Amino acid sequence: MPPPSWWGPSGERDTVAWLRTFAPHGAVDDWGRVFTGYEAVRAWSEAEFIGAHVTLDVTEVSAGPGDEDITVLAQVGGDGYNGPSHFAFTVHDGLITLMRITA
């Protein structure tokens, strides 16, 4: 799974704690739109993730390719996009360096 600290804050809508799970240069790639650094990731989250009350019903988890990397297949719900998505997490030293969201 992504860092355990990622799940709690996202579900609790705690943006500050959620951002702390990212490396300072961490990024979100949301279907090809890339948001890099805390402020850009925060703005994206406020509009399209935590601020959109996203829920994730995880249906599959797979490891790799790196030792800390994980891909999660989830059914997304909330006030924005609803449907299946893959969340691929690139993790270094326990912090997310990239969260890539695709179909």
Summary of the structure (lengths in Angstrom):
residues: 103
radius of gyration: 12.2
end to end distance: 18.5
largest distance: 33.7
contacts: 300
relative contact order: 0.22
helix: 27%
strand: 47%
